[in-house]
Amino acid sequence: MTPPVAGAVFDLDGTLTAPGAIDFARIRERIGMRERGSILHWIEANVSDSAAVQEMHAVIHEEEDRGLERMALGDGFDALARAILARGPHLRTAICTRNSGTALEAFDALLRRSGYPPSAELFHVQLARDHHSEFLGRSIANKPSHEPAHEIVRLWGWTERFAPHVAHEHDDAVHEKLLFLGDDIDDCLAARRAGLRSGLVLHGATRGPDDPIHRAGDATYEDLDGVAAALGAVEARRE
């Protein structure tokens, strides 16, 4: 039996929000990236000219700003919000995004316009790509690194309960009560490398049987209704 979820980490774009707001294909085309995968990591690994790097990051910011105008809540968000509020102090939550702090502000504004509590009331810790860790004394490495999950656990104040652990991505979860949810393989790898359970939120996407994400994801949810149901079921078992 899966243990009760004590902490849930959510990706933002395409997980809490509807997919497609940011046109990642357009970003890759504009910067000359022909493969899939993390755009930021590709730039870091393949582009050494500082002026070119600056131009590519400007493209990313421009496309992200366009995406903010199209940002919408993901299917099932209402059920998820109700499940989080129902769990109350029994569930810690966080957002971990490779987007900017501006995206987190836009998400908060979207929630308020839609009649929900402020984002900070639903998601107790929120990390953008430029998050500076006081513990590390530098900016954290983002997904698929283990660092975001470790930082979130520290900010939850749970390092004694869930000691930071660096794992191989093929290892079983050490902290089975912590769940990292996203729509991309890097979300699943970030979970696995930190010893957390990983969850893939599909939002209508189809993943073939040979997609490597199946080797990294511990659970699959069709939408946020599915995540909410899992959290609700957890609460029922706890009682």
VEXDOMI-408737 format. One record per residue (C-alpha): residue number from 0; residue in one letter; x, y, z. Coordinates in Angstrom, 2 decimals, padded with zeros to 5 digits. Each point is the difference from the previous one (the first is absolute). Layout:
N
[rec NUM "A" [X Y Z]]
...
***
This chain:
239
[rec 0 "M" [000.00 000.00 000.00]]
[rec 1 "T" [001.29 003.47 -000.91]]
[rec 2 "P" [000.69 002.01 003.17]]
[rec 3 "P" [-001.90 003.23 000.65]]
[rec 4 "V" [001.38 003.06 -001.78]]
[rec 5 "A" [001.46 002.48 002.46]]
[rec 6 "G" [001.49 002.38 -002.55]]
[rec 7 "A" [-000.78 000.71 -003.66]]
[rec 8 "V" [002.19 001.99 -002.39]]
[rec 9 "F" [-001.59 001.27 -003.23]]
[rec 10 "D" [001.51 001.17 -003.25]]
[rec 11 "L" [-001.77 003.13 -001.27]]
[rec 12 "D" [-000.23 000.21 -003.82]]
[rec 13 "G" [-001.97 -002.89 -001.46]]
[rec 14 "T" [-000.69 -001.49 003.44]]
[rec 15 "L" [-001.84 002.52 002.16]]
[rec 16 "T" [-000.74 002.01 -003.14]]
[rec 17 "A" [-001.37 -001.18 -003.32]]
[rec 18 "P" [002.66 -001.20 -002.46]]
[rec 19 "G" [000.93 002.01 -003.06]]
[rec 20 "A" [000.19 003.52 001.43]]
[rec 21 "I" [003.75 000.13 -000.64]]
[rec 22 "D" [000.96 -000.97 -003.55]]
[rec 23 "F" [003.12 -002.04 000.73]]
[rec 24 "A" [000.27 -001.11 -003.64]]
[rec 25 "R" [000.18 003.65 -001.05]]
[rec 26 "I" [002.72 000.68 002.58]]
[rec 27 "R" [002.06 -002.93 -001.28]]
[rec 28 "E" [-000.46 001.15 -003.59]]
[rec 29 "R" [001.02 003.57 000.80]]
[rec 30 "I" [003.21 -001.02 001.80]]
[rec 31 "G" [000.93 -002.79 -002.42]]
[rec 32 "M" [-000.59 -002.93 002.36]]
[rec 33 "R" [-000.93 -003.07 -002.02]]
[rec 34 "E" [-000.50 -002.55 002.76]]
[rec 35 "R" [-002.49 -000.34 002.83]]
[rec 36 "G" [000.94 000.41 003.63]]
[rec 37 "S" [000.79 002.84 002.35]]
[rec 38 "I" [000.58 003.23 -001.88]]
[rec 39 "L" [001.98 001.57 002.84]]
[rec 40 "H" [002.27 -003.03 000.33]]
[rec 41 "W" [000.52 -000.13 -003.76]]
[rec 42 "I" [001.12 003.64 -000.06]]
[rec 43 "E" [002.35 -000.60 002.93]]
[rec 44 "A" [001.53 -003.07 -001.64]]
[rec 45 "N" [000.21 001.21 -003.61]]
[rec 46 "V" [000.39 003.78 -000.09]]
[rec 47 "S" [003.21 001.59 001.27]]
[rec 48 "D" [-000.26 003.48 -001.50]]
[rec 49 "S" [-001.36 002.27 002.73]]
[rec 50 "A" [-001.74 002.34 -002.45]]
[rec 51 "A" [-001.78 -002.95 -001.66]]
[rec 52 "V" [-001.02 -001.36 003.39]]
[rec 53 "Q" [-001.44 003.39 000.93]]
[rec 54 "E" [-001.95 000.16 -003.27]]
[rec 55 "M" [-001.42 -003.50 000.54]]
[rec 56 "H" [-001.10 000.84 003.52]]
[rec 57 "A" [-001.68 003.12 -001.38]]
[rec 58 "V" [-001.94 -002.26 -002.40]]
[rec 59 "I" [-001.05 -002.20 002.93]]
[rec 60 "H" [-001.22 002.99 002.02]]
[rec 61 "E" [-001.89 001.37 -002.99]]
[rec 62 "E" [-001.81 -003.28 -000.64]]
[rec 63 "E" [-000.69 -000.48 003.70]]
[rec 64 "D" [-001.60 003.44 000.15]]
[rec 65 "R" [-002.25 -000.98 -002.91]]
[rec 66 "G" [-000.88 -003.17 001.88]]
[rec 67 "L" [-001.09 001.99 003.06]]
[rec 68 "E" [-002.72 001.59 -002.09]]
[rec 69 "R" [-001.34 -003.48 -000.84]]
[rec 70 "M" [000.39 -001.52 003.48]]
[rec 71 "A" [-003.06 -001.98 001.13]]
[rec 72 "L" [-000.59 -002.43 002.85]]
[rec 73 "G" [000.43 -003.67 -000.79]]
[rec 74 "D" [-002.96 -002.37 -000.19]]
[rec 75 "G" [-001.04 -001.10 003.47]]
[rec 76 "F" [001.61 002.91 001.84]]
[rec 77 "D" [-003.16 000.70 001.98]]
[rec 78 "A" [-000.02 -003.54 001.39]]
[rec 79 "L" [003.71 000.26 000.79]]
[rec 80 "A" [-000.43 003.29 001.86]]
[rec 81 "R" [-002.84 -001.46 002.05]]
[rec 82 "A" [002.07 -003.09 000.81]]
[rec 83 "I" [002.97 002.11 001.12]]
[rec 84 "L" [-002.18 002.18 002.21]]
[rec 85 "A" [-001.73 -003.07 001.44]]
[rec 86 "R" [003.32 -001.56 000.97]]
[rec 87 "G" [000.97 003.19 001.83]]
[rec 88 "P" [003.09 -000.38 002.21]]
[rec 89 "H" [000.29 -003.70 -000.89]]
[rec 90 "L" [001.36 000.88 -003.46]]
[rec 91 "R" [002.90 002.26 -000.95]]
[rec 92 "T" [000.06 001.26 -003.59]]
[rec 93 "A" [002.43 001.76 -002.32]]
[rec 94 "I" [000.46 001.24 -003.56]]
[rec 95 "C" [003.26 -000.67 -001.80]]
[rec 96 "T" [000.28 001.64 -003.41]]
[rec 97 "R" [002.73 000.70 -002.53]]
[rec 98 "N" [-002.00 003.10 -000.90]]
[rec 99 "S" [000.69 003.42 001.52]]
[rec 100 "G" [-001.27 001.64 003.14]]
[rec 101 "T" [-002.23 002.07 -002.27]]
[rec 102 "A" [-001.85 -003.20 -000.93]]
[rec 103 "L" [-000.66 -000.71 003.67]]
[rec 104 "E" [-001.41 003.52 000.38]]
[rec 105 "A" [-002.21 -000.51 -003.06]]
[rec 106 "F" [-001.22 -003.33 001.40]]
[rec 107 "D" [-000.91 001.68 003.29]]
[rec 108 "A" [-001.92 002.69 -001.89]]
[rec 109 "L" [-001.80 -002.68 -002.03]]
[rec 110 "L" [-001.06 -001.80 003.18]]
[rec 111 "R" [-001.34 003.17 001.57]]
[rec 112 "R" [-001.93 000.93 -003.16]]
[rec 113 "S" [-001.47 -003.49 -000.05]]
[rec 114 "G" [-001.25 000.20 003.59]]
[rec 115 "Y" [002.67 -002.11 001.70]]
[rec 116 "P" [002.11 000.88 003.03]]
[rec 117 "P" [003.39 001.60 -000.66]]
[rec 118 "S" [002.56 -002.40 -001.40]]
[rec 119 "A" [002.06 000.03 003.21]]
[rec 120 "E" [-002.98 -001.38 001.95]]
[rec 121 "L" [-000.25 -003.01 -002.32]]
[rec 122 "F" [003.72 -000.50 -000.72]]
[rec 123 "H" [002.10 000.69 003.05]]
[rec 124 "V" [003.39 000.12 -001.76]]
[rec 125 "Q" [000.54 001.35 -003.52]]
[rec 126 "L" [003.30 -000.35 -001.89]]
[rec 127 "A" [000.71 001.66 -003.35]]
[rec 128 "R" [003.12 -000.61 -002.09]]
[rec 129 "D" [001.86 002.90 001.57]]
[rec 130 "H" [-000.61 -001.14 003.60]]
[rec 131 "H" [002.91 000.81 002.29]]
[rec 132 "S" [000.55 -002.52 002.79]]
[rec 133 "E" [001.15 001.53 003.27]]
[rec 134 "F" [001.08 -003.49 001.08]]
[rec 135 "L" [002.22 -000.54 -003.07]]
[rec 136 "G" [001.03 003.63 -000.33]]
[rec 137 "R" [-000.75 -000.01 -003.74]]
[rec 138 "S" [-002.76 -000.57 -002.52]]
[rec 139 "I" [-001.21 -003.58 -000.07]]
[rec 140 "A" [000.48 -002.22 -003.01]]
[rec 141 "N" [-003.46 -000.56 -001.42]]
[rec 142 "K" [-001.75 -003.12 -001.25]]
[rec 143 "P" [001.05 -002.76 -000.68]]
[rec 144 "S" [002.38 000.63 002.91]]
[rec 145 "H" [-000.81 -001.29 003.48]]
[rec 146 "E" [000.64 003.48 001.43]]
[rec 147 "P" [-003.51 001.49 -000.34]]
[rec 148 "A" [-001.61 -002.85 001.95]]
[rec 149 "H" [002.62 000.25 002.74]]
[rec 150 "E" [-000.50 003.78 000.20]]
[rec 151 "I" [-003.77 -000.42 000.27]]
[rec 152 "V" [000.31 -002.51 002.82]]
[rec 153 "R" [002.31 002.43 001.82]]
[rec 154 "L" [-002.48 002.85 -000.44]]
[rec 155 "W" [-002.79 -002.26 001.26]]
[rec 156 "G" [002.14 -000.51 003.10]]
[rec 157 "W" [000.01 -003.76 -000.50]]
[rec 158 "T" [003.68 -000.89 -000.38]]
[rec 159 "E" [-000.03 -002.06 003.20]]
[rec 160 "R" [-003.08 -001.90 -001.14]]
[rec 161 "F" [001.14 -000.39 -003.62]]
[rec 162 "A" [003.80 000.25 -000.07]]
[rec 163 "P" [001.41 001.22 -003.35]]
[rec 164 "H" [000.88 -003.00 -002.12]]
[rec 165 "V" [001.74 -000.22 -003.38]]
[rec 166 "A" [-001.11 -003.03 -001.95]]
[rec 167 "H" [000.46 -001.58 -003.40]]
[rec 168 "E" [-002.98 000.64 -002.25]]
[rec 169 "H" [-000.69 -003.74 -000.22]]
[rec 170 "D" [-000.12 -000.46 003.79]]
[rec 171 "D" [-003.26 -000.43 001.87]]
[rec 172 "A" [-001.23 003.00 001.97]]
[rec 173 "V" [001.48 000.43 003.46]]
[rec 174 "H" [-002.56 002.61 001.08]]
[rec 175 "E" [-003.22 -001.68 -001.10]]
[rec 176 "K" [-002.17 002.58 001.75]]
[rec 177 "L" [001.34 002.78 -002.25]]
[rec 178 "L" [-001.36 000.30 -003.55]]
[rec 179 "F" [001.43 002.12 -002.84]]
[rec 180 "L" [-002.51 000.62 -002.81]]
[rec 181 "G" [000.67 001.31 -003.50]]
[rec 182 "D" [-000.58 -000.42 -003.71]]
[rec 183 "D" [003.58 -000.57 -001.13]]
[rec 184 "I" [002.70 -002.62 000.47]]
[rec 185 "D" [002.17 002.56 001.80]]
[rec 186 "D" [-002.66 000.30 002.69]]
[rec 187 "C" [000.05 -003.77 000.49]]
[rec 188 "L" [003.81 -000.11 -000.01]]
[rec 189 "A" [000.18 002.83 002.55]]
[rec 190 "A" [-002.27 -002.04 002.25]]
[rec 191 "R" [001.91 -003.25 -000.45]]
[rec 192 "R" [003.42 001.61 000.53]]
[rec 193 "A" [-001.20 001.48 003.30]]
[rec 194 "G" [-001.55 -003.26 001.17]]
[rec 195 "L" [-003.63 001.15 -000.40]]
[rec 196 "R" [-002.88 -001.73 -001.74]]
[rec 197 "S" [-000.75 001.44 -003.43]]
[rec 198 "G" [-003.35 000.64 -001.67]]
[rec 199 "L" [-000.71 000.82 -003.64]]
[rec 200 "V" [-003.01 002.23 -000.78]]
[rec 201 "L" [-001.07 -000.62 -003.61]]
[rec 202 "H" [-002.61 002.69 -000.73]]
[rec 203 "G" [-000.93 -001.78 -003.22]]
[rec 204 "A" [003.54 -000.83 -001.11]]
[rec 205 "T" [000.69 -003.48 -001.31]]
[rec 206 "R" [003.18 -001.81 000.93]]
[rec 207 "G" [001.02 -003.02 -002.06]]
[rec 208 "P" [001.16 -003.18 001.72]]
[rec 209 "D" [003.62 000.76 -000.92]]
[rec 210 "D" [-000.02 003.51 001.47]]
[rec 211 "P" [002.79 000.08 002.64]]
[rec 212 "I" [-002.29 001.92 002.34]]
[rec 213 "H" [-001.72 -003.29 000.85]]
[rec 214 "R" [003.24 -001.17 001.63]]
[rec 215 "A" [000.18 003.14 002.13]]
[rec 216 "G" [-003.63 000.48 001.01]]
[rec 217 "D" [-001.45 -001.90 002.97]]
[rec 218 "A" [-003.61 001.05 -000.66]]
[rec 219 "T" [-002.00 001.49 -002.86]]
[rec 220 "Y" [-002.97 002.37 000.29]]
[rec 221 "E" [-002.27 001.01 -002.88]]
[rec 222 "D" [-000.50 003.47 001.51]]
[rec 223 "L" [-000.05 001.83 003.33]]
[rec 224 "D" [-003.28 -001.71 000.89]]
[rec 225 "G" [002.02 -003.19 000.20]]
[rec 226 "V" [002.56 001.61 002.28]]
[rec 227 "A" [-002.77 001.38 002.19]]
[rec 228 "A" [-001.60 -003.43 000.23]]
[rec 229 "A" [003.31 -001.49 001.10]]
[rec 230 "L" [000.41 002.63 002.69]]
[rec 231 "G" [-003.59 -000.49 001.13]]
[rec 232 "A" [000.42 -003.75 000.15]]
[rec 233 "V" [003.15 000.51 002.05]]
[rec 234 "E" [-001.90 002.12 002.50]]
[rec 235 "A" [-002.75 -002.58 000.29]]
[rec 236 "R" [002.54 -002.74 000.77]]
[rec 237 "R" [001.75 002.22 002.56]]
[rec 238 "E" [-003.20 000.42 001.95]]
***
